[in-house]
Each structure stands twice: as structure tokens, then as C-alpha cells.
Amino acid sequence: MALKKRSASERDRDAAIEAFGNAAEPLLVTPAAQSDRVTPIRPSVTPELGDMRDKEHPRTMLLRFDNDLDLVELLSAVATLEGRKKHPMALRALRIGLEQVRDSYE
């Protein structure tokens, strides 16, 4: 079995992903010395989105449970009881909770 060499674009992509992750979370260890080579990670022009998405209303959201592992277990348990997968159950729970919070202000 031959090992595939990674191309420059794959290395750049991996570096971009690593940089994105490092910006999202504080570093626990100091990074190794970076090379002096400067390569653009992003294109100079952002292409237009052709899928007619509504840019004012996001379709996705990243939710981190951080150290609240009880919440993860509770979500799994309730989803199992309801006979649902975790994602639809999380959306349902979020809707119910947000409606209750909104109603408490009225």
C-alpha cells in the first residue's frame, strides 16, 4: 500500500482548519514555531452564493456543551423516551424553553 503525499492545497486547508479551531478556543499548549512562508488561505474575492439562502435567518448554530455533560445525558435520555433522535428533540426542547422565557416577559 502506497502512502499518498499531501498536496500544498491540502496542507493549506488543514492549516486553515487548525487556525479556525485555535481562534475558537484558547490554546492549552503553546503552538510550535510556524514557518515564514506566507500563503493566502482565502481567495481575494468571495464568490456569490447561488443557492438563494436567506442570509438574515441562519439555518445552523454550533452549540457547545462545555463541561455540562449532564445536559448531554439528559438530552439523550429524553430523546430515547420520546422515540426521537437527539437533533429533533433538541430543537423541540429549545422551542419549548424559548417560548416559556418569552412568555415570562409578557
Secondary structure, DSSP 4 states (H G I P E B T S, - for coil): -PPPPPPHHHHHHHHHHHHHHHHHS--SSPPPPPPS----SS-SSPPPP-S---TTS-S------TT-HHHHHHHHHHHHHHT--HHHHHHHHHHHHHHHHHHHT-
